[in-house]
Amino acid sequence: MTTTRIETRPGTRHVGLALLALSLGGFAIGTTEFVTMGLLPDVAESIDRDIPTTGHVISAYAFGVVIGAPLIVSLGARMPKRALLLWLLAAIALGNVLTAVASGYVPVMLARVVAGLPHGAYFGVASLVAASLVPPGRRGRAISMVMMGLSAATVAGVPASTWLGQLWSWRAAYAAVVVIAVVAAVLVVAFVPALPGDPSASVRSELGALRRPAVIAAFLTGVVGFGGLFAMYSYIAPIVTDVVELPERAIPMFLLVFGVGSVTGTWLAGRLADWDNVRQVIGGLVATVLVLLAFHTFVEVAAAALVGVFLIGALGSVIAIGLQIRLMTAAGDAEMLGAALNHASLNIANGLGAWLGGLVIAAGAGYAAPALVGVGLSTAGLLVFLAGLRWAPVRAD
């Protein structure tokens, strides 16, 4: 990975605990991002709206991510990295406090926008810090450790906070995220070393990375290619009940299997990135096309559907982390912005995939059809990435 600002500190004490602290912040983000889906009926009843309308609060969070990722990173590039991490964790806590106390549709929507603002910026800063703590040959694994918090949230944080929200109140789930963010901040202070900001950075120089063809190509790969995963996974609940024809109580099992796949893929992604980041992304997209085709063909077989969901979860992590490192490399002096942009692209992909999948369902193609939409999107993402390699290869600055 080409870098210009990262000062590698392989001798830093407590590297493992520092990575754990950074990962815990990702765990808080993953929990708040996905728990809304499990508590949507409870939130809808509380704010007196139907479920489809209340679903807009999920889009509001994604909107916050897309806006906040480039803006906050650009404005905060000069700040010392540990201080910026602490401000971002404070913003995560604030957004979830506002969500927990908000009353009414508009206040909840606004609170979710605030909660989403630090999402991409946090992963951008945390990825850069993680890479600075280890030797060059282990940077992919260090960044994957930060992302492991996000994956682990789908296995532990989301089910636990959903249970908490159903037991007491949906507001308790967001209060729990506040506690996690505070604990993460304490660990950051204790174990993450003080790292200077870049005094030469400016908003103009940071956002200037957006004009780089290699950055544009990698960003669009995430928007289109990752949308293929969301086209299918957004409709996993009706796929389980209407296509696989399993009872509703089987849905959590599929969600858990997806989470386990995501954790497995995150572990694998760091090692693949340290081996060959470009082949990692290409292989991940090719495998996604094949898995989605197989999923559509054999989805009515419960065991095959479970295997497909596991593989989609794993491949999603492989691609996401691969693209994050690719963007950090392509962004040159603006590595932190590159890492943050990845999360903006993935949130756009979320909306794009779900929207296109919904269109084919509304057209009467059935709940399995979004998997074929995913095949098309993942294929398009692969072509964009390959074109980007020829059009805008990344060179050392």
N, C-alpha and C positions, 0 to 999 in steps of 0.2 A: 504494500500500500504506500503510495507516494505521499509524503507529508512535508510541510514546511514549517508548521508552527508547533507540532507535537514534540515536546522534549521528553524522550524516553527516560524513565526512572526505574530501571529494573531492581535497584537496590532499596526502593521504598519499603519501609516496614509495614507489616500488616496488610499486604496487598490483597490477600483473600478476604479480610474483613472490610477493606475499602470497597471491593467489588460487591460484597454482600450488601453493604449500605446502599450502593448505587442500584443494585438489583431490587432492594426493598422499595425504593421510590417507584421503580417500574411496576412492582406488584400493586402498589396503591393505584397507579394509573390504570392498569389492566382491570382492577376490580371496579373502579368507578365507571370505566368505559362500558363494560359488559353487563354489570348487575342490573342496569335499567331494563334490559330486555326481559329478565326474569321477573321483575317487579312491575312490569308495565300495567297489568290490570289493577294493582293496588294504587299506583300513582294516578291512573285514570279515574278511579272512584274518588280519590281524595280531592282532585281538582275539578271534578264534575265534567269530564269530557269522555268521549268514546275512545276505544283503544287505538283506532287508526289515527285520530287527531293527536292523541297523547304520544304516539310514535314519533311525532315531530321533535320531541325533546331529544331523541337519539340523534336526529339530524342536526339539532342545535349544537350538540357536543362536537360532532364532526366539523361543523362550520367553525367553531372555536379553534380546533386543531389546525385547520387549513390557514386561518388568518394568523394565529399566534406563532406558528412555527418559524416562518421567515422574519416576522416583525420583531419578536422578542430576541431572537438570536442576533439579528443585525444591531439592535439597540444595545444589547448587552455584551457585545464582543470584547469591549475594552475592560470589562469587569474581571476581577480575579475569579477563577473558575469555581472555587469552593463557595465563595459568596454568592455567585450567580445560582449555583445549585440550591443553596438555602433559600434564596428568594423564590425560586421556582417551586420548591416544596411548600413554602408558605402560601404561594398562589394556589397550589393543589388543595391545601387544607382550606383556604378561604372559599374556593369554588364549591367544595363539598359542604362547608358550613352553610353557605347560602342556599344550597340545594335542600339541606336538611330542615331549614327554617322557612323556606319559601312557601307561600300559600297562593294558589291560583295558577292558571295556565301560563300567563305571560311571565310572572316572576320565576316560575320553575324553568321556563325556556331560557330566560336571561341567565339564571344561575348555571345552567348547563353550558352555555356559551363560555362563561367565566371559567368553569371547571375544565373546559377543553383547551383554553388558551395556552397553558404551560406544557401540554402533552408533548408535542413535537420538539419544543425547545429543550425540555428536560432530557429527552433521549439524545438530542444533539450534543448537549454539554456532557452528559454522563458518558456517552460513547467516546468522546475526545479524551476525557479524563481517564477512562479505563484503558484506552490505548497507550496513554502516556506512562502507565504504571508498569508495563511489561516490556520485555524485549520485542523487537520488530517481528520475529517469527511467531509470536503468540498473540498478536493484536486481534486477529479474528476471534480467537477464543475469549479474549477479555471482553470484546464488544458483545459476543453472544451471551456472556454471563450477565451483562446488564439487561439484555433482552429476555433472559430467562425469567426475570421477575414478571414480565408481561405474560409469558406462557404459563408460568406457575399460577398466575391469577385465574386462568381459565379452569384449572384443576381444583384449586383450593379456595382462593379468595372469592370468586363469584358464587360457587355453591354455598359457602359458609355465610356470606353476607346476604344472599338471597334467603337462606333459612332464617337468619336473624331478622330480616325485614318482614318475613311472613309471620314470625313468632310475635314480634312486638309492633313494629311499624316500619313502613318502607323507609322512613327517615332515619331509622337506626342503622341501616346499611351504609348510608353516606356518612353518618357520624363515625362509624367504624373506620372508614377510609381516612378521616381526619386523624384518628389515633395512629394509624399506620404511617401516615405522612410525617407526623411529629416524631415518631420513633426513628424513621429514616433520617430525619434532620439531625437528631441526636447522634446517630451513628456516623453521619457524614462529618460532623464536627470532630468526633472522636478519632476517626480512622482515615479520612480522605486528606491527603496532604494539601497544603496551600499551594496553589498553582496560579501564576500570574496571568492576567489578561493580555491582550495584544494592544499596546498603546498606539500602534499605527493603524488599527482597524477603524473603519467608518461605515456608516450605513450604506454609503454609495459603493464602497469597495466590497462589502459583504454581498449586497444584492447584485453587484456586477457579475457574480458567479452564475446568476440566472441567465446570462447571455451566452454562456459557454455551450456549444453544441453537445458536448459529451454529457453535461448536466441535464440538458433538455431531453436528450435521448433516454437517459437512465430514469428520469422523472416520468416520462411518458410510458416507459416500460412498466413502471409500477402502477400507474393509473389504469392502463389497459390490461396488462398481463395479470396483475393481482385481482382485477375485477372478475376474472374467470372463476376464482375460488369463491368469491362472495356471491356470484350468480347462483351457485348451487347451495352454499351453506346458509344463505339467508332464509331458505325455505326448508330447512332440515326438519322442522316440526311437522308440517303437513306431508313431507316425503315419508317420514316414519309412519304416520298414522294412515295416510291415504294410498301410498304406493307400496310400501313394505307391509302395510296392514297389520301393524303392531299396536297394542294399546298405548294410550297417552303416557302411561307410567314408564314406557320404554324410552321416551325422549331424553330424560336425564342421562341414561346410559350412553346414548349417542353423543351427547354433549361432553361427557367425561372422556370418552374415547377420543374425541377431537382434541380435547385438552392434553391428554397423554401423548397424542401424536405431535402436538405443538411443542411440548417439552422435549420430546425425542428429537424432533427436527432442529430445535434450537441448539441442543448439545452437538448434533452432527454439523450444523451450519458453521460453527466457529472453526472446526477442523477443516472443512472443505474450503473455507475462505483463506486459511493459512496455506492451503495447498494450491488452489487456483481459483480465484474469485470469479473470473469470466466464465470458466467451465461450470462453476457452481450455478450461476444464474441460467445459463443455457440448458444444462442438464435438468435443473428444477422445472423450467418451463416445458421442456419436452415431456418430462415425466408427468407433469400436471395434465397435459393434453391426453396422454394415454390413460391415466387414471380416471379422468372425467368421462372418457369414452367407455371404459370398462364399467364405471359406475352406472352410467345410463343403461348399458346393456344388461347388467346383472342386478340392478337395484331391487328387484322384487325378492331376491334371496337375502334374507336378513343377515346371514354371516358375511356375504359379499358386501352388503351395504356398510356393515360395521368396519370391515377392512378398508373400504373406500374412504370412509370418513376419517379413519386413523391416518391414512396416507395423505389425504388432503390437508389435515392439520400439520403433518410433518413437512410436507412440501411448501406449505405457506410460510413456515418459519425459515426454511432453507432459502427461499426466494427473497423474503423480506430482509433478512440479514445480509444476503448477498448484494442486494440492491443498495442497502445502507452503506456498505463498505465501498461499493462502486461509486456512489455519489460523493462520499468523503474524498475518494481519490480524484474524481473528476473535478471537484470544486476547487482544487488547488489550495490557495491561501485561506479559503473559506470552508475548511473541513467541517466545522461545527454546523454551518448552515446546510451543507450537503447532507449530513446525518439527520438534521431536523426536517429537511424537505422530504425525506423518505416517508415520514409519518403523515405528512400532508398528502402525499400521493396515495398512500394506502387508504386514507379516509375518503378521498375522492373515489378511489376504486370501490370502496364499500358501497357508496351511494350508486355508482354507475352499475355495478353488478346486480345489486338488488333491484334497481329500476328496470334494467333490461330483462332480468329473470321474471319480474312481475308482468312485463308486457306479453311475454310468450304464454304465461299462465292465463292472463286475461283473454288472450286470443283463442283459448281453448286447447292448448297443446298439452296440458297436464303438468303435474308438479315435478315430473322427472325431466321435463324439457329444459329447465334452466341449466342442467349439466351440459347440454349441447351448446347453449349460449356460452357457458364457461369454456368449452373447447374452442369456440371461435375467438373469444377474447384472449385466451392464453396463447393461441396461435398468433394472433395479431401482436401481442406483447413480445413474443419471440422474434417476430420479423422486425419489429421496431428496434429491439436490442441488437440484433445482427446488423441491421442497417446502421445503427449508431457506432458499431465497432469499425465499420468501413468509412463512415462519414466523419466521425469525430473520435478517433482513438485517443486514449488518455496518455499523455506524455509527461514525463517528469519536468517540473518547473525549474 
